[in-house]
């Protein structure tokens, strides 16, 4: 690994910090997270900080008025426009169908644009779900589970989940249906590059995700998934064509393959039984292949801890009940390494 390729510019950090500040202030009750509905869940493992990044409260830096641009797009936007939660930054309109208003704008003052966090093409980021290619009924059910309080976060300090819960409680059933049908119509594209390694850049949290610390050097990966932007400057302006690189422990992909396909040592029900060959999903059972391993690890942990207890969760909780953190890391390393 070349640590120099992960140097983070000050401007990139400022952009991310500004987006964080805007998001944290956007919806009533989202900062700080103190509600009982996001209370910590007892588990035999503590929530892994690398997959549950705790966003510090920051102030948005002033917009210098400079127009930001990304490769392959004719668009130009200021940071004020990029920070507008009621106008999803759309750098590439040809990459997706026309966005319905709930996706492109949300509904002031109660909800923000679904496409802001999940991107207009539904590719998403490590702190949230990739919605592209999921079934509309699955997406709708998850919104219902967030709204009812059955789906929570095992780590109440992960503010991105608090924003999702607040948005889910404010949207109408019609808005959910429109948004779900929109994202279900878009194919998911390769988005995460998985690299096995024994050392990773030291990271901190900015913009709800891990970013390498400039000049911070390297550290052992341990039993963690470290997922960062391939190009922080592009991700900082919400470029929906710029994906992520996920670092995982050496040997984890092979171990994960055994766990997923062969019910290794009785640790879990074979994942392919429900999620299909190649983990490409079946009906309302979501595809896992090629998707964020940070996100996938949170779901395994949340099922095990009981934080995620919505429809069909009982089977998943039983399947993951005996998994160790090492098992979880290996499973998501393998699933993320597969072609979507």
Buried (B, 14 or more C-beta within 10 A) or exposed (E): BEBEEBBBEEBBBBBBBBBBBBBBBBBEEBBEBEBEBBEBBEBEEEBBBBBBBBBEEBEBBEBEEEEBBBEEBEBEBBBEBBBBBBBBBBBBEEBBEEBBEBBBBBBEEBBBBBBBBBBBBBBBBBBBBBBBBBBBBBBBBBBBBBBBBBBBBBBBBBBBBBBBBBBBBBBEEEBBBBBBBBBBEBEBBEBBBBBBBEEBBBBBBBBBBBBBBBEBEBBEBEBBBBBBBBBBBBBBBBBBBBBBBBBBBEEBBEBBBBBBBEBBEEBBBBBBEBBBEBBBBBEBBBBBBBBBBBBBBBBBBBBBBBBBBBBEBEEBBEBBEEBEBEBBBBBBBBBBBBEB
